[in-house]
Amino acid sequence: MEIEHREQWKQFKAEVKGKLTREQYKLLCHLHSVYYKHKYTEPCSCNPKRLVQWINEIDKIYDKN
C-alpha cells in the first residue's frame, strides 16, 4: 500500500465510528478500486454489508504492510 494511502486509511479508521461521511465513503470506494483492480463504483449505502466487506478487505492490505 502506498504511503499516502496508508496515512489516509489510518485516519479513516481513527475517525469512523458509525455512519460514513461523504468524503470517507469516496475514499473507501477509491482505495478499493485501486487495490482490488476494478472500475470505481459507489455501492448503495442502503446495504452496508458491502461497505463493511470493503473495509475489511482494505484492512487486510493495510495490515500486510
C-alpha positions in Angstrom: 0.0 0.0 0.0 1.3 3.4 -0.9 2.4 5.7 1.9 -0.2 8.3 1.1 -2.9 5.7 1.1 -1.7 4.2 4.4 -2.0 7.6 6.0 -5.4 8.2 4.6 -6.6 4.7 5.8 -5.1 5.2 9.2 -7.1 8.5 9.6 -10.2 6.8 8.1 -10.0 4.0 10.7 -9.4 6.5 13.5 -12.4 8.7 12.6 -15.1 6.2 11.5 -17.3 5.3 14.4 -20.6 4.7 12.6 -22.0 6.3 9.5 -19.5 7.3 6.9 -19.2 10.9 5.8 -19.4 11.5 2.0 -15.6 12.0 2.0 -14.9 8.8 3.9 -17.3 6.9 1.5 -15.5 8.2 -1.6 -12.1 7.3 -0.1 -13.3 3.8 0.6 -14.6 3.4 -2.9 -11.4 4.8 -4.4 -9.0 2.7 -2.4 -11.0 -0.5 -3.0 -11.0 0.2 -6.8 -7.2 0.7 -6.7 -6.2 -2.3 -4.6 -8.8 -4.7 -5.9 -8.3 -3.5 -9.5 -11.8 -2.8 -10.6 -13.6 0.2 -12.0 -14.5 2.9 -9.4 -18.0 2.2 -8.2 -20.1 3.6 -5.4 -22.2 0.7 -4.0 -25.6 1.6 -2.5 -25.2 2.8 1.1 -28.6 1.3 1.8 -26.9 -2.1 2.3 -23.9 -1.5 4.5 -22.8 -5.2 4.3 -20.8 -4.4 1.0 -19.2 -1.4 2.6 -18.2 -3.3 5.7 -16.8 -6.1 3.5 -14.7 -3.5 1.6 -13.4 -2.0 4.8 -12.3 -5.5 6.0 -10.7 -6.2 2.6 -8.7 -2.9 2.7 -7.7 -3.7 6.3 -6.1 -6.9 5.1 -3.9 -5.0 2.7 -3.2 -2.3 5.3 -2.1 -4.9 7.8 0.2 -6.7 5.4 2.4 -3.6 5.0 
